Amino acid sequence: MRFLDSALGSAPPGGPSRRGSLLTFAASMQAEVTFAARNLLRRPRRTAVSISAVAGGIVALLLASGFIEWIFHDMREQTIHAQLGHIQVTRPGWHEHGRADPLAFLLPDNGAEIDGVAALPGVTAVAPRFHFSGLVSHEETTVSFVGEGVDARKEAAFAGGFAIVTGSHLADGDAHGALLGVGLASNLGVKVGDTIAAIVNRRSGGINAVELTVRGTFSTISKAYDDTALRMPLATAETLAGIHGAQAWVVLLHDTDATGATVAELRRRLPPQGFEVTPWYALADFYNKTVALFSRQIDVVRAVIAAIIVLSITNTMTMTVVERTGEIGTAMALGTRRRRVMTQFLVEGALLGALGGLVGILLGIAIAGVVSAIGIPMPAPPGMAHGYVAAIVVTPAMTVAALALAVATTLAASAWPAWKASRLVIVDALRHQR
């Protein structure tokens, strides 16, 4: 009777004075785990089924979480490189009120402050951007646009966020080129090499116009942006609007995780009465809502998997208690405390969870690697301009959380059977199946 052997053999040596020591506790737990493993090996088929149930749940959780994690990462980097940058330095109030009066929030044009920002450790590029709006015409078609005046040389660092559909990026020194979103180009009916006329309001009053040549069309993750976006050289935009300067300095970092530290340093260096420093995640409304939605979905998946594991392990442990009722009665008759009986069953449940979790993690990582190598073709989601090929990213934090879930759920599933085992009446247990 291995349960009886475990109960008798695992009694801690020495008197009560040693029970509180860490070494004694570690030795006792090691013995409990060893005995739990021996008991699990008594029913290898049932143990394998239980481990498989836990492992299957963990694999499903890792694949679902890894797919969502890849979406978060890809959307984050696309949002940063195509639109927001990691950090934006603006005049105070620009993001709340600047769209109504964009010419009232111009940053200084002397270059001293922007050079100081570019000199910070971890900064890849600082690109000034002038935001404005107006009308753009081609032949008989006139539509509204949202324009950006950009420095082509400094914007080269952000080029990874733009998918050039036709033509090429703006070249440094090209004063009469324009880059259009694919939706705007389609609405105008233009292609690379066509001439368009952009009309805007000047700061001093009246309107001004300039002829531009379409150098290329681009698409980003946002269809709404592509339907209205027009980019032109910063100097041309300044001349067109009759101003000098830009409303935003867009900062690109080497590492997205350094955003918080860099924001704190910029806020320390730049006077708050003249500058506002805003991280990308405070501006990425669509990204934040997507993360919140998908995170809730993953919580639902996690709850379903936890319920499946609990039901499976509860059934397994209940059958185990029934089969070993006689052994439990004998052990308690020989002096094993009820608390110790309960602990042994809890350790068995936790061991099932740990083994199933580890197997599931290894399988999940392997499957994620194979699927990522093949790729997951995805159609364009609502609000986005094009489809993409997705992958699965399994992070260390994700594996730790999955293992913790496996152990916690199996431990919880073992609680009721373990309590029932510890409350058995000794006489009735000894007569069981006799």
Secondary structure as the mmCIF struct_conf table of DSSP 4:
data_model
#
loop_
_struct_conf.conf_type_id
_struct_conf.id
_struct_conf.beg_label_comp_id
_struct_conf.beg_label_asym_id
_struct_conf.beg_label_seq_id
_struct_conf.end_label_comp_id
_struct_conf.end_label_asym_id
_struct_conf.end_label_seq_id
HELX_RH_AL_P HELX_RH_AL_P1 ARG A 2 GLY A 9
TURN_TY1_P TURN_TY1_P1 SER A 10 SER A 10
HELX_LH_PP_P HELX_LH_PP_P1 ALA A 11 PRO A 12
BEND BEND1 PRO A 13 GLY A 14
HELX_RH_3T_P HELX_RH_3T_P1 PRO A 16 ARG A 18
TURN_TY1_P TURN_TY1_P2 ARG A 19 GLY A 20
BEND BEND2 SER A 21 SER A 21
HELX_RH_AL_P HELX_RH_AL_P2 LEU A 22 LEU A 41
TURN_TY1_P TURN_TY1_P3 ARG A 42 ARG A 42
BEND BEND3 ARG A 43 ARG A 43
HELX_RH_AL_P HELX_RH_AL_P3 PRO A 44 THR A 79
HELX_RH_PI_P HELX_RH_PI_P1 ILE A 80 LEU A 84
BEND BEND4 HIS A 86 HIS A 86
STRN STRN1 ILE A 87 THR A 90
TURN_TY1_P TURN_TY1_P4 PRO A 92 GLY A 93
HELX_RH_AL_P HELX_RH_AL_P4 TRP A 94 HIS A 97
TURN_TY1_P TURN_TY1_P5 GLY A 98 ALA A 100
BEND BEND5 ASP A 101 ASP A 101
HELX_RH_3T_P HELX_RH_3T_P2 PRO A 102 ALA A 104
BEND BEND6 PHE A 105 PHE A 105
HELX_LH_PP_P HELX_LH_PP_P2 LEU A 106 PRO A 108
BEND BEND7 ASP A 109 GLY A 111
HELX_RH_AL_P HELX_RH_AL_P5 ALA A 112 ALA A 118
TURN_TY1_P TURN_TY1_P6 ALA A 119 ALA A 119
BEND BEND8 LEU A 120 LEU A 120
TURN_TY1_P TURN_TY1_P7 PRO A 121 GLY A 122
STRN STRN2 VAL A 123 HIS A 138
TURN_TY1_P TURN_TY1_P8 GLU A 139 GLU A 140
STRN STRN3 THR A 141 VAL A 150
HELX_RH_AL_P HELX_RH_AL_P6 ALA A 152 GLU A 155
HELX_RH_3T_P HELX_RH_3T_P3 ALA A 156 GLY A 161
STRN STRN4 ALA A 163 GLY A 167
HELX_LH_PP_P HELX_LH_PP_P3 HIS A 169 ALA A 171
TURN_TY1_P TURN_TY1_P9 ASP A 172 GLY A 173
TURN_TY1_P TURN_TY1_P10 ALA A 175 HIS A 176
STRN STRN5 GLY A 177 GLY A 181
HELX_RH_AL_P HELX_RH_AL_P7 VAL A 182 LEU A 188
TURN_TY1_P TURN_TY1_P11 GLY A 189 GLY A 189
TURN_TY1_P TURN_TY1_P12 VAL A 192 GLY A 193
STRN STRN6 THR A 195 ASN A 201
TURN_TY1_P TURN_TY1_P13 ARG A 203 SER A 204
BEND BEND9 GLY A 205 GLY A 206
STRN STRN7 ILE A 207 SER A 219
BEND BEND10 ILE A 221 ILE A 221
HELX_RH_AL_P HELX_RH_AL_P8 LYS A 223 ASP A 226
TURN_TY1_P TURN_TY1_P14 ASP A 227 THR A 228
STRN STRN8 ALA A 229 PRO A 233
HELX_RH_AL_P HELX_RH_AL_P9 LEU A 234 ALA A 241
TURN_TY1_P TURN_TY1_P15 GLY A 242 GLY A 242
BEND BEND11 GLY A 245 GLY A 245
BEND BEND12 GLN A 247 GLN A 247
STRN STRN9 ALA A 248 LEU A 253
BEND BEND13 HIS A 254 HIS A 254
HELX_RH_3T_P HELX_RH_3T_P4 THR A 256 ALA A 258
HELX_RH_AL_P HELX_RH_AL_P10 THR A 259 ARG A 269
BEND BEND14 LEU A 270 LEU A 270
TURN_TY1_P TURN_TY1_P16 PRO A 272 GLY A 274
STRN STRN10 GLU A 276 PRO A 279
HELX_RH_3T_P HELX_RH_3T_P5 TRP A 280 ALA A 282
TURN_TY1_P TURN_TY1_P17 LEU A 283 LEU A 283
HELX_RH_AL_P HELX_RH_AL_P11 ASP A 285 GLU A 323
TURN_TY1_P TURN_TY1_P18 ARG A 324 ARG A 324
HELX_RH_AL_P HELX_RH_AL_P12 THR A 325 ALA A 333
TURN_TY1_P TURN_TY1_P19 LEU A 334 GLY A 335
HELX_RH_AL_P HELX_RH_AL_P13 ARG A 338 ILE A 374
STRN STRN11 ILE A 376 MET A 378
HELX_LH_PP_P HELX_LH_PP_P4 PRO A 379 PRO A 381
TURN_TY1_P TURN_TY1_P20 PRO A 382 GLY A 383
BEND BEND15 ALA A 385 HIS A 386
STRN STRN12 TYR A 388 ALA A 390
HELX_RH_AL_P HELX_RH_AL_P14 PRO A 396 SER A 422
TURN_TY1_P TURN_TY1_P21 ARG A 423 ARG A 423
HELX_RH_AL_P HELX_RH_AL_P15 ILE A 426 LEU A 430
TURN_TY1_P TURN_TY1_P22 ARG A 431 GLN A 433
#
